[in-house]
Amino acid sequence: QVRFVESGGGLGQPGGSLALSCRAAGSIFGSYTMGWYRQPPGKERELVAMITTGNGETYAESVKGRFTISRDSGENRVYLQMNNLKPEDTGVYFCRADGYGYTYWGQGTQVTVAS
């Protein structure tokens, strides 16, 4: 079982920025695709961004140009920099790792965008 420690999030203003960090307990980052997903209130969980072991990045259309995912394999961390926040970015954000047929989820961290 892989455990994640997610940090960041909280309350952000429209047009502002927030940053999320996810650190895995265990040396999985080198072999796993890492991603951030979110679950808006009353909606299904959805992909926000993912980054492969080769640093290939994928983004949801709704966050392209505003969010940036990055990883630091030496620190076992994946980051999500969120700029130009919008109220529709509100939700619980989850860290996820995929590899070798397994999927692991973090516990989630709340992001609320409101003025």
Secondary structure by P-SEA (a helix, b strand, c coil): cbbbbbbbbcccccccbbbbbbbbccccccccccbbbbbccccccccccccccccbbbbcccccccbbbbbcccccbbbbbbcccccccccbbbbbbbcccbbbbccbbbbbbcc
